[in-house]
């Protein structure tokens, strides 16, 4: 028997008990004729005491960090207790030990405050996984998965596997493709999601399906993206939007309780996509704090009747505002004491290429009721006060104003809001706020192609009230300059996103289930009849055999875990992640293959300069 107990198990109640432990040597501390060793396994750390009677054996078989060690001994009460670890009140008086395996010197220290950088730890990920911090992340991931499975099982969902080798039908990100040796010149694709398969399962009568499933997208990476990622993928028949929202907000509440011991009793707020964009500047707003956007000038094509508010900023010959398509303000609470250095730093921050603005205007709402701004030359006290009232700024607040092209300015103000929220400590990692965003546009306009593209995916149904509009109108855009006047521009999707702390953690829709409407959707996206049959003939055919109404949702499993774990990177919650270049530096993948494999696949490699 290699062990009778784990390294995180023994307590004061076990004193005088004989034990056998096995694990890795964390640290070695010599004090004269005695030696202390911290032995580590997945469950914790236990201190070992090697008395002077074992000195000779230790000299013949010296220990080193990360040696795999087995010890036999007796549990004893520690004289110098360590209240930082659960086993800190006891130690093991070792009477014999066996070195099961030696280790060369690790490339970094295997502890929470490691000296290893990201690249080094990813190269030796099998060592990094020994660290307690990484282990806790994977334990949290396991807990989220276990809670999910338990809840969905209780709700009568079936876990059904779908294929990984499928047909390439790229509609969003690029597919990863896999050559078929048995079918020369043809390729499988790895699924970006099990979308069509779960819909086929609904046609097949499996009315509640789920998978915690791998998905693949060949796209540029960042902290919250990986080429392979995991979804909680769910689908239901005979449901409407309300059924989906209730079912899955209860799933997330269950996960909060099981994993974080949080009773989430708040009503989950609901917000239209349009309101989210105008009020927060993005479709996944962080509602843990206020600081809403105030439109001082709307683009002419949106709400011309509301542009009377622009009288507040017009008429003073300030061209930055006069010539801008839109002007947007936010009020940072309690920041009127910001120094010139602090406001200058924020002005430089919005000029970064990622933000893309030329600068910002500020107005200080002083606590004595006066106002000071960076545009005092143009705006008198009365004008500044009127702007402050419009922005709902209070004494002690600091107003920031950005101006420029609509899309860029709105995005920049949204980013500034989040940046200020972080600076002011308003985005607490231990505070969680859920939100449903609803009523998305069904289509987006692709200017370069002068055609419609699906905002979600081509299987999303329009709102019931918009189905007639979609069926009875030609999707062709005759005048690109006036695409907003096309009936399709106002069709709403029967879709919903769940947002947690400013992150989209889940998205789904009620699906199209009638063949004619699905064909109309494909046609709107520029697919002729031949392309529809080539890519999706199997789905259209299935809809002719009594397809039921159905809908579903998919949650980003990795992202949900990272938010619950207080991290911005999903890599911290994946056992073997890729780096920002999509490489696994531990196993050196992707890599080349030999000529024999190319010959078997009947593929010739042509690397163009």
TILUMGU-572825 format. One record per residue (C-alpha): residue number from 0; x, y, z. Coordinates in nm, 2 decimals, padded with zeros to 4 digits, always signed. Layout:
REM TILUMGU-572825
   pos       xx       yy       zz
   NUM        X        Y        Z
...
//
This chain:
REM TILUMGU-572825
   pos       xx       yy       zz
     0   +00.00   +00.00   +00.00
     1   +00.15   +00.33   -00.11
     2   -00.05   +00.54   +00.14
     3   -00.31   +00.51   +00.41
     4   -00.39   +00.88   +00.42
     5   -00.36   +01.18   +00.19
     6   -00.14   +01.48   +00.27
     7   -00.44   +01.70   +00.35
     8   -00.63   +01.45   +00.57
     9   -00.47   +01.41   +00.91
    10   -00.57   +01.62   +01.21
    11   -00.51   +01.64   +01.59
    12   -00.77   +01.37   +01.64
    13   -00.53   +01.14   +01.46
    14   -00.24   +01.18   +01.70
    15   -00.05   +00.86   +01.77
    16   -00.20   +00.69   +01.46
    17   +00.04   +00.50   +01.24
    18   +00.03   +00.63   +00.88
    19   +00.19   +00.59   +00.54
    20   +00.20   +00.90   +00.31
    21   +00.31   +00.94   -00.05
    22   +00.37   +01.26   -00.24
    23   +00.61   +01.52   -00.37
    24   +00.87   +01.70   -00.17
    25   +00.78   +02.07   -00.15
    26   +01.05   +02.21   +00.08
    27   +01.34   +02.08   +00.29
    28   +01.46   +02.25   +00.60
    29   +01.76   +02.13   +00.80
    30   +01.80   +02.22   +01.17
    31   +02.11   +02.06   +01.31
    32   +02.05   +01.69   +01.34
    33   +01.68   +01.70   +01.24
    34   +01.52   +01.77   +00.90
    35   +01.17   +01.90   +00.83
    36   +01.01   +01.82   +00.49
    37   +00.68   +01.95   +00.35
    38   +00.51   +01.67   +00.16
    39   +00.25   +01.76   -00.10
    40   -00.02   +01.59   -00.30
    41   -00.34   +01.70   -00.46
    42   -00.52   +01.72   -00.12
    43   -00.27   +01.94   +00.07
    44   +00.06   +01.95   +00.26
    45   +00.18   +01.77   +00.56
    46   +00.50   +01.84   +00.76
    47   +00.73   +01.55   +00.81
    48   +00.99   +01.53   +01.09
    49   +01.31   +01.32   +01.02
    50   +01.48   +01.27   +01.36
    51   +01.86   +01.22   +01.40
    52   +01.81   +00.85   +01.38
    53   +01.74   +00.88   +01.01
    54   +02.04   +01.11   +00.95
    55   +02.26   +00.84   +00.81
    56   +02.00   +00.72   +00.56
    57   +01.93   +01.08   +00.46
    58   +02.30   +01.13   +00.39
    59   +02.31   +00.82   +00.17
    60   +01.98   +00.90   +00.00
    61   +01.95   +01.29   +00.01
    62   +01.61   +01.44   -00.08
    63   +01.55   +01.71   -00.33
    64   +01.25   +01.92   -00.44
    65   +00.98   +01.73   -00.63
    66   +01.12   +01.39   -00.53
    67   +00.84   +01.14   -00.51
    68   +00.86   +01.01   -00.15
    69   +00.68   +00.75   +00.06
    70   +00.71   +00.77   +00.44
    71   +00.60   +00.55   +00.73
    72   +00.55   +00.72   +01.06
    73   +00.33   +00.83   +01.35
    74   +00.10   +01.14   +01.37
    75   +00.23   +01.38   +01.64
    76   +00.11   +01.72   +01.76
    77   +00.33   +02.01   +01.63
    78   +00.50   +02.24   +01.88
    79   +00.50   +02.53   +01.63
    80   +00.16   +02.51   +01.48
    81   +00.08   +02.66   +01.13
    82   -00.27   +02.79   +01.11
    83   -00.23   +02.87   +00.74
    84   -00.29   +02.51   +00.64
    85   -00.56   +02.25   +00.75
    86   -00.29   +02.01   +00.86
    87   -00.09   +02.27   +01.05
    88   -00.15   +02.13   +01.40
    89   +00.02   +01.79   +01.33
    90   +00.33   +01.65   +01.18
    91   +00.45   +01.30   +01.10
    92   +00.74   +01.15   +01.30
    93   +00.91   +00.95   +01.02
    94   +01.05   +00.61   +01.11
    95   +01.13   +00.50   +00.75
    96   +01.11   +00.64   +00.40
    97   +01.15   +00.53   +00.04
    98   +01.24   +00.75   -00.26
    99   +01.00   +00.63   -00.52
   100   +01.15   +00.86   -00.79
   101   +01.40   +01.14   -00.81
   102   +01.35   +01.48   -00.99
   103   +01.59   +01.71   -01.16
   104   +01.58   +02.07   -01.05
   105   +01.24   +02.21   -01.17
   106   +01.26   +02.51   -01.40
   107   +01.05   +02.72   -01.16
   108   +00.94   +02.69   -00.80
   109   +00.62   +02.48   -00.76
   110   +00.43   +02.71   -00.53
   111   +00.16   +02.98   -00.55
   112   +00.41   +03.27   -00.57
   113   +00.61   +03.10   -00.84
   114   +00.90   +03.26   -01.02
   115   +00.80   +03.11   -01.35
   116   +00.66   +03.33   -01.63
   117   +00.36   +03.24   -01.84
   118   +00.57   +03.09   -02.13
   119   +00.79   +02.88   -01.90
   120   +00.49   +02.75   -01.70
   121   +00.30   +02.66   -02.02
   122   +00.61   +02.47   -02.16
   123   +00.62   +02.27   -01.83
   124   +00.24   +02.27   -01.78
   125   +00.26   +01.93   -01.62
   126   +00.46   +02.09   -01.34
   127   +00.25   +02.40   -01.32
   128   -00.05   +02.18   -01.26
   129   +00.10   +02.07   -00.93
   130   +00.07   +02.42   -00.79
   131   -00.22   +02.47   -00.54
   132   -00.35   +02.78   -00.72
   133   -00.39   +02.59   -01.05
   134   -00.54   +02.29   -00.87
   135   -00.80   +02.51   -00.71
   136   -00.90   +02.64   -01.05
   137   -00.95   +02.29   -01.19
   138   -01.14   +02.19   -00.88
   139   -01.37   +02.49   -00.94
   140   -01.42   +02.38   -01.30
   141   -01.51   +02.03   -01.19
   142   -01.76   +02.17   -00.94
   143   -01.93   +02.38   -01.20
   144   -01.96   +02.08   -01.43
   145   -02.09   +01.86   -01.15
   146   -02.35   +02.12   -01.05
   147   -02.46   +02.16   -01.41
   148   -02.50   +01.79   -01.47
   149   -02.69   +01.74   -01.14
   150   -02.94   +02.03   -01.22
   151   -03.00   +01.93   -01.58
   152   -03.05   +01.56   -01.48
   153   -03.31   +01.67   -01.23
   154   -03.48   +01.87   -01.51
   155   -03.50   +01.55   -01.72
   156   -03.23   +01.65   -01.97
   157   -03.03   +01.38   -02.15
   158   -02.66   +01.40   -02.21
   159   -02.62   +01.29   -02.57
   160   -02.30   +01.30   -02.76
   161   -02.27   +01.45   -03.11
   162   -01.99   +01.40   -03.37
   163   -01.66   +01.58   -03.39
   164   -01.60   +01.50   -03.75
   165   -01.87   +01.69   -03.94
   166   -01.93   +01.89   -04.26
   167   -01.77   +02.23   -04.31
   168   -02.04   +02.50   -04.32
   169   -01.85   +02.81   -04.22
   170   -02.09   +03.09   -04.12
   171   -01.90   +03.27   -03.85
   172   -01.54   +03.19   -03.76
   173   -01.32   +02.97   -03.98
   174   -01.34   +02.60   -03.94
   175   -01.06   +02.36   -03.85
   176   -01.06   +02.10   -04.13
   177   -00.95   +01.74   -04.12
   178   -00.85   +01.55   -04.43
   179   -01.01   +01.21   -04.49
   180   -00.77   +00.94   -04.60
   181   -01.06   +00.71   -04.70
   182   -01.22   +00.98   -04.91
   183   -00.93   +01.15   -05.10
   184   -00.97   +01.52   -05.16
   185   -01.25   +01.56   -04.91
   186   -01.24   +01.70   -04.56
   187   -01.42   +01.69   -04.23
   188   -01.46   +02.00   -04.02
   189   -01.44   +02.02   -03.64
   190   -01.77   +02.17   -03.50
   191   -01.79   +02.53   -03.40
   192   -02.09   +02.41   -03.20
   193   -02.33   +02.11   -03.21
   194   -02.60   +02.35   -03.35
   195   -02.76   +02.15   -03.63
   196   -02.72   +01.81   -03.45
   197   -02.90   +01.93   -03.14
   198   -03.18   +02.06   -03.36
   199   -03.19   +01.72   -03.53
   200   -03.22   +01.56   -03.19
   201   -03.53   +01.78   -03.13
   202   -03.68   +01.66   -03.45
   203   -03.60   +01.31   -03.33
   204   -03.81   +01.36   -03.02
   205   -03.54   +01.39   -02.75
   206   -03.70   +01.69   -02.60
   207   -03.44   +01.79   -02.35
   208   -03.08   +01.75   -02.46
   209   -02.75   +01.88   -02.31
   210   -02.37   +01.83   -02.35
   211   -02.07   +01.98   -02.18
   212   -01.89   +01.97   -02.52
   213   -01.57   +02.07   -02.69
   214   -01.61   +02.32   -02.98
   215   -01.35   +02.45   -03.22
   216   -01.29   +02.79   -03.40
   217   -01.00   +02.89   -03.60
   218   -00.98   +03.26   -03.49
   219   -00.74   +03.51   -03.35
   220   -00.69   +03.46   -02.98
   221   -00.71   +03.67   -02.66
   222   -00.75   +03.61   -02.29
   223   -01.10   +03.48   -02.32
   224   -01.06   +03.28   -02.64
   225   -00.90   +02.94   -02.72
   226   -00.91   +02.75   -03.05
   227   -01.08   +02.47   -02.86
   228   -01.32   +02.56   -02.59
   229   -01.61   +02.41   -02.39
   230   -01.98   +02.48   -02.40
   231   -02.27   +02.38   -02.18
   232   -02.50   +02.32   -02.48
   233   -02.87   +02.27   -02.43
   234   -03.19   +02.24   -02.64
   235   -03.56   +02.19   -02.56
   236   -03.88   +02.14   -02.76
   237   -04.22   +02.29   -02.71
   238   -04.08   +02.60   -02.54
   239   -04.10   +02.98   -02.58
   240   -03.84   +03.24   -02.48
   241   -03.99   +03.27   -02.13
   242   -03.94   +02.89   -02.07
   243   -03.58   +02.91   -02.17
   244   -03.50   +03.22   -01.95
   245   -03.66   +03.07   -01.64
   246   -03.49   +02.73   -01.69
   247   -03.14   +02.86   -01.74
   248   -03.13   +03.15   -01.50
   249   -03.21   +02.88   -01.24
   250   -02.92   +02.67   -01.37
   251   -02.68   +02.96   -01.30
   252   -02.83   +03.03   -00.96
   253   -02.78   +02.66   -00.88
   254   -02.42   +02.68   -00.98
   255   -02.37   +02.99   -00.77
   256   -02.51   +02.80   -00.47
   257   -02.32   +02.48   -00.52
   258   -01.98   +02.63   -00.62
   259   -01.97   +02.96   -00.43
   260   -02.23   +02.91   -00.16
   261   -02.41   +03.22   -00.29
   262   -02.79   +03.25   -00.26
   263   -02.86   +03.46   -00.57
   264   -03.21   +03.59   -00.48
   265   -03.21   +03.90   -00.70
   266   -03.46   +03.92   -00.99
   267   -03.25   +03.88   -01.30
   268   -03.28   +04.21   -01.48
   269   -03.39   +04.21   -01.85
   270   -03.28   +04.47   -02.10
   271   -03.34   +04.52   -02.47
   272   -03.04   +04.52   -02.69
   273   -03.12   +04.87   -02.80
   274   -03.14   +05.00   -02.45
   275   -02.81   +04.83   -02.36
   276   -02.64   +05.00   -02.66
   277   -02.77   +05.35   -02.59
   278   -02.73   +05.33   -02.21
   279   -02.41   +05.13   -02.17
   280   -02.25   +05.14   -02.52
   281   -02.23   +04.76   -02.56
   282   -02.45   +04.46   -02.57
   283   -02.30   +04.29   -02.26
   284   -02.32   +04.57   -02.00
   285   -02.17   +04.54   -01.65
   286   -02.46   +04.65   -01.43
   287   -02.27   +04.62   -01.10
   288   -02.23   +04.99   -01.11
   289   -02.42   +05.29   -01.26
   290   -02.23   +05.55   -01.46
   291   -02.47   +05.53   -01.76
   292   -02.40   +05.70   -02.09
   293   -02.58   +06.02   -02.17
   294   -02.62   +06.11   -02.54
   295   -02.57   +06.48   -02.57
   296   -02.60   +06.45   -02.95
   297   -02.76   +06.17   -03.14
   298   -02.67   +06.06   -03.50
   299   -02.92   +06.23   -03.73
   300   -03.04   +05.89   -03.87
   301   -03.14   +05.75   -03.53
   302   -03.36   +05.98   -03.31
   303   -03.37   +06.32   -03.49
   304   -03.65   +06.43   -03.26
   305   -03.42   +06.39   -02.96
   306   -03.15   +06.61   -03.09
   307   -03.30   +06.91   -02.92
   308   -03.08   +06.81   -02.63
   309   -02.78   +06.91   -02.85
   310   -02.88   +07.27   -02.79
   311   -02.68   +07.23   -02.47
   312   -02.36   +07.19   -02.66
   313   -02.44   +07.39   -02.98
   314   -02.41   +07.76   -03.05
   315   -02.07   +07.83   -02.90
   316   -01.86   +07.75   -03.21
   317   -01.69   +07.45   -03.06
   318   -01.62   +07.25   -03.37
   319   -01.52   +06.93   -03.19
   320   -01.89   +06.89   -03.09
   321   -02.05   +07.08   -03.38
   322   -01.89   +06.85   -03.65
   323   -01.92   +06.52   -03.45
   324   -02.18   +06.26   -03.55
   325   -02.24   +06.19   -03.19
   326   -02.14   +06.33   -02.85
   327   -02.16   +06.11   -02.54
   328   -02.10   +06.19   -02.17
   329   -02.05   +05.99   -01.85
   330   -02.03   +06.11   -01.49
   331   -01.76   +05.95   -01.27
   332   -01.88   +05.96   -00.91
   333   -01.67   +06.15   -00.65
   334   -01.39   +06.22   -00.90
   335   -01.40   +06.61   -00.91
   336   -01.07   +06.61   -00.71
   337   -00.88   +06.44   -01.00
   338   -00.56   +06.63   -01.07
   339   -00.45   +06.76   -01.40
   340   -00.21   +06.47   -01.43
   341   -00.50   +06.22   -01.38
   342   -00.72   +06.38   -01.64
   343   -00.43   +06.40   -01.88
   344   -00.36   +06.03   -01.83
   345   -00.72   +05.95   -01.92
   346   -00.70   +06.17   -02.23
   347   -00.40   +05.97   -02.34
   348   -00.58   +05.65   -02.25
   349   -00.86   +05.72   -02.50
   350   -00.61   +05.81   -02.77
   351   -00.46   +05.45   -02.77
   352   -00.51   +05.27   -03.09
   353   -00.74   +05.02   -02.92
   354   -00.98   +05.30   -02.83
   355   -00.91   +05.53   -03.12
   356   -01.03   +05.88   -03.00
   357   -00.86   +06.21   -03.05
   358   -00.91   +06.32   -02.69
   359   -01.17   +06.39   -02.43
   360   -01.34   +06.69   -02.26
   361   -01.40   +06.70   -01.89
   362   -01.62   +06.90   -01.66
   363   -01.55   +06.91   -01.28
   364   -01.87   +06.95   -01.07
   365   -01.70   +07.10   -00.76
   366   -01.84   +07.04   -00.42
   367   -01.90   +07.41   -00.37
   368   -02.15   +07.41   -00.67
   369   -01.91   +07.57   -00.92
   370   -01.79   +07.41   -01.24
   371   -01.45   +07.39   -01.41
   372   -01.38   +07.23   -01.75
   373   -01.13   +07.18   -02.02
   374   -01.35   +07.39   -02.25
   375   -01.41   +07.70   -02.03
   376   -01.32   +07.91   -02.33
   377   -01.64   +07.80   -02.50
   378   -01.88   +07.71   -02.23
   379   -01.98   +07.95   -01.95
   380   -02.09   +07.84   -01.60
   381   -02.46   +07.83   -01.70
   382   -02.39   +07.60   -01.99
   383   -02.17   +07.37   -01.79
   384   -02.44   +07.34   -01.52
   385   -02.70   +07.25   -01.78
   386   -02.48   +06.98   -01.92
   387   -02.42   +06.84   -01.57
   388   -02.80   +06.83   -01.51
   389   -02.85   +06.64   -01.84
   390   -02.59   +06.39   -01.73
   391   -02.74   +06.36   -01.38
   392   -02.40   +06.46   -01.24
   393   -02.38   +06.55   -00.87
   394   -02.15   +06.78   -00.68
   395   -01.82   +06.61   -00.65
   396   -01.86   +06.42   -00.98
   397   -01.63   +06.45   -01.29
   398   -01.79   +06.44   -01.63
   399   -01.61   +06.30   -01.93
   400   -01.73   +06.37   -02.29
   401   -01.62   +06.20   -02.61
   402   -01.72   +06.31   -02.96
   403   -01.68   +06.16   -03.31
   404   -01.82   +05.89   -03.54
   405   -02.11   +05.71   -03.38
   406   -01.99   +05.35   -03.36
   407   -01.64   +05.44   -03.25
   408   -01.75   +05.70   -03.00
   409   -02.01   +05.47   -02.84
   410   -01.76   +05.19   -02.81
   411   -01.49   +05.42   -02.67
   412   -01.72   +05.57   -02.41
   413   -01.82   +05.21   -02.30
   414   -01.46   +05.12   -02.26
   415   -01.39   +05.44   -02.07
   416   -01.68   +05.36   -01.84
   417   -01.54   +05.01   -01.77
   418   -01.19   +05.15   -01.72
   419   -01.31   +05.41   -01.47
   420   -01.52   +05.14   -01.29
   421   -01.21   +04.93   -01.25
   422   -01.01   +05.23   -01.12
   423   -01.28   +05.33   -00.87
   424   -01.32   +04.97   -00.74
   425   -01.67   +04.94   -00.86
   426   -01.61   +04.61   -01.05
   427   -01.56   +04.38   -00.75
   428   -01.46   +04.02   -00.84
   429   -01.66   +03.88   -00.55
   430   -01.99   +04.05   -00.65
   431   -02.20   +03.89   -00.92
   432   -02.48   +04.05   -01.13
   433   -02.68   +03.86   -01.39
   434   -02.86   +04.02   -01.68
   435   -03.07   +03.90   -01.98
   436   -03.02   +04.10   -02.30
   437   -03.32   +04.05   -02.54
   438   -03.46   +04.17   -02.87
   439   -03.14   +04.17   -03.08
   440   -03.16   +04.26   -03.45
   441   -03.19   +03.95   -03.65
   442   -02.96   +04.08   -03.92
   443   -02.65   +04.30   -03.95
   444   -02.56   +04.49   -04.27
   445   -02.23   +04.38   -04.43
   446   -02.13   +04.70   -04.61
   447   -01.84   +04.54   -04.81
   448   -02.08   +04.28   -04.96
   449   -02.40   +04.50   -04.96
   450   -02.60   +04.21   -04.80
   451   -02.74   +04.09   -04.48
   452   -02.56   +03.86   -04.23
   453   -02.70   +03.68   -03.93
   454   -02.62   +03.86   -03.60
   455   -02.65   +03.52   -03.42
   456   -02.67   +03.23   -03.66
   457   -02.89   +03.14   -03.95
   458   -03.11   +02.91   -03.75
   459   -03.24   +03.19   -03.52
   460   -03.61   +03.26   -03.56
   461   -03.74   +03.62   -03.59
   462   -03.98   +03.74   -03.33
   463   -04.33   +03.60   -03.41
   464   -04.45   +03.96   -03.49
   465   -04.17   +04.00   -03.75
   466   -04.22   +03.67   -03.94
   467   -04.46   +03.82   -04.18
   468   -04.22   +04.11   -04.25
   469   -03.95   +03.87   -04.33
   470   -04.15   +03.64   -04.55
   471   -04.33   +03.92   -04.75
   472   -04.02   +04.13   -04.83
   473   -03.73   +04.09   -05.07
   474   -03.40   +04.09   -04.88
   475   -03.21   +04.25   -05.16
   476   -03.08   +04.60   -05.07
   477   -03.13   +04.83   -05.37
   478   -02.97   +05.14   -05.22
   479   -02.68   +05.07   -04.99
   480   -02.68   +05.42   -04.85
   481   -03.04   +05.37   -04.72
   482   -03.01   +05.02   -04.58
   483   -03.15   +05.13   -04.25
   484   -03.48   +05.20   -04.42
   485   -03.51   +04.84   -04.55
   486   -03.77   +04.63   -04.36
   487   -03.51   +04.37   -04.27
   488   -03.32   +04.64   -04.07
   489   -03.60   +04.64   -03.80
   490   -03.66   +04.27   -03.77
   491   -03.59   +04.15   -03.42
   492   -03.45   +03.81   -03.33
   493   -03.61   +03.57   -03.09
   494   -03.28   +03.55   -02.92
   495   -03.13   +03.61   -02.57
   496   -02.79   +03.65   -02.41
   497   -02.71   +03.60   -02.05
   498   -02.45   +03.85   -01.92
   499   -02.25   +03.82   -01.59
   500   -02.04   +04.11   -01.47
   501   -02.00   +04.25   -01.82
   502   -01.93   +03.92   -01.99
   503   -02.15   +03.73   -02.22
   504   -02.16   +03.39   -02.06
   505   -02.45   +03.24   -02.26
   506   -02.65   +03.29   -02.57
   507   -02.93   +03.12   -02.76
   508   -03.25   +03.16   -02.94
   509   -03.58   +03.01   -03.04
   510   -03.50   +02.83   -03.36
   511   -03.66   +02.82   -03.70
   512   -03.84   +02.49   -03.74
   513   -04.04   +02.54   -04.06
   514   -03.86   +02.46   -04.39
   515   -04.01   +02.76   -04.58
   516   -03.89   +03.01   -04.32
   517   -03.55   +02.85   -04.30
   518   -03.51   +02.87   -04.67
   519   -03.62   +03.24   -04.66
   520   -03.35   +03.30   -04.39
   521   -03.08   +03.13   -04.60
   522   -03.19   +03.34   -04.90
   523   -03.16   +03.66   -04.70
   524   -02.80   +03.57   -04.62
   525   -02.72   +03.53   -04.99
   526   -02.75   +03.15   -05.03
   527   -02.91   +03.03   -05.35
   528   -03.11   +02.71   -05.36
   529   -02.81   +02.50   -05.47
   530   -02.59   +02.63   -05.18
   531   -02.87   +02.57   -04.93
   532   -02.90   +02.21   -05.04
   533   -02.53   +02.16   -05.04
   534   -02.47   +02.30   -04.70
   535   -02.79   +02.23   -04.51
   536   -03.00   +01.99   -04.72
   537   -03.00   +01.74   -04.43
   538   -03.16   +02.00   -04.20
   539   -03.42   +02.12   -04.45
   540   -03.51   +01.76   -04.52
   541   -03.56   +01.69   -04.15
   542   -03.80   +01.99   -04.12
   543   -04.03   +01.81   -04.36
   544   -04.09   +01.53   -04.11
   545   -04.28   +01.70   -03.83
   546   -04.02   +01.92   -03.67
   547   -04.14   +02.06   -03.33
   548   -04.09   +02.42   -03.21
   549   -03.77   +02.43   -03.02
   550   -03.50   +02.65   -02.87
   551   -03.19   +02.64   -02.67
   552   -02.89   +02.81   -02.53
   553   -02.51   +02.75   -02.49
   554   -02.30   +02.88   -02.20
   555   -01.93   +02.94   -02.23
   556   -01.81   +02.69   -01.97
   557   -01.45   +02.81   -01.96
   558   -01.56   +03.18   -01.93
   559   -01.81   +03.10   -01.65
   560   -01.54   +02.92   -01.46
   561   -01.30   +03.21   -01.49
   562   -01.55   +03.47   -01.37
   563   -01.64   +03.26   -01.07
   564   -01.27   +03.21   -01.00
   565   -01.20   +03.58   -01.02
   566   -00.97   +03.56   -01.33
   567   -00.98   +03.75   -01.66
   568   -00.82   +03.46   -01.85
   569   -01.00   +03.13   -01.94
   570   -00.65   +02.97   -01.98
   571   -00.62   +02.96   -01.60
   572   -00.92   +02.71   -01.59
   573   -00.81   +02.48   -01.87
   574   -00.57   +02.19   -01.79
   575   -00.37   +02.22   -02.11
   576   -00.44   +02.55   -02.29
   577   -00.29   +02.70   -02.60
   578   -00.10   +03.02   -02.61
   579   -00.20   +03.34   -02.79
   580   -00.06   +03.19   -03.11
   581   -00.27   +02.88   -03.08
   582   +00.02   +02.67   -02.99
   583   +00.06   +02.40   -02.72
   584   +00.42   +02.48   -02.63
   585   +00.44   +02.18   -02.40
   586   +00.39   +01.92   -02.68
   587   +00.50   +02.15   -02.96
   588   +00.17   +02.15   -03.15
   589   +00.08   +02.22   -03.42
   590   +00.37   +02.05   -03.60
   591   +00.46   +01.92   -03.94
   592   +00.38   +01.57   -04.06
   593   +00.60   +01.34   -04.26
   594   +00.58   +01.28   -04.63
   595   +00.43   +00.93   -04.58
   596   +00.12   +01.09   -04.42
   597   +00.09   +01.34   -04.70
   598   +00.10   +01.05   -04.95
   599   -00.16   +00.86   -04.76
   600   -00.39   +01.16   -04.76
   601   -00.31   +01.24   -05.13
   602   -00.22   +01.60   -05.03
   603   +00.06   +01.81   -05.16
   604   +00.19   +02.09   -04.94
   605   +00.25   +02.42   -05.12
   606   +00.38   +02.68   -04.88
   607   +00.35   +03.01   -05.07
   608   +00.60   +03.29   -04.98
//
